[in-house]
Amino acid sequence: MKNNLRNAVQQKRQHLIDELLKLGVFKKNNKHLYEWTLQDLEEEYVQLKQVIWIHTNSSAPKTSQTFE
């Protein structure tokens, strides 16, 4: 049972590392991704995905128009 959990955690870590590498993240604060905890990897991934989503789904700034 312990090995199954350990393997699942390691697979999750590796998946997040792979995804972050695809997004261009290799290290942060002089720590390589493989040195990060699972929680650190998850938080970074969620933050980046939110930024990317906001950036890709935001429309051009609206201008105010006044009519006389």
PEPEGI-V464515 format. One line per field, one symbol per residue. burial: # if it has 9 or more other C-alpha atoms within 8 Angstrom, else .. A space follows every 10 residues. Layout:
burial->???
This chain:
burial->........#. .##..##.## #......... .##..#.#.. ##..#..... .......... ........
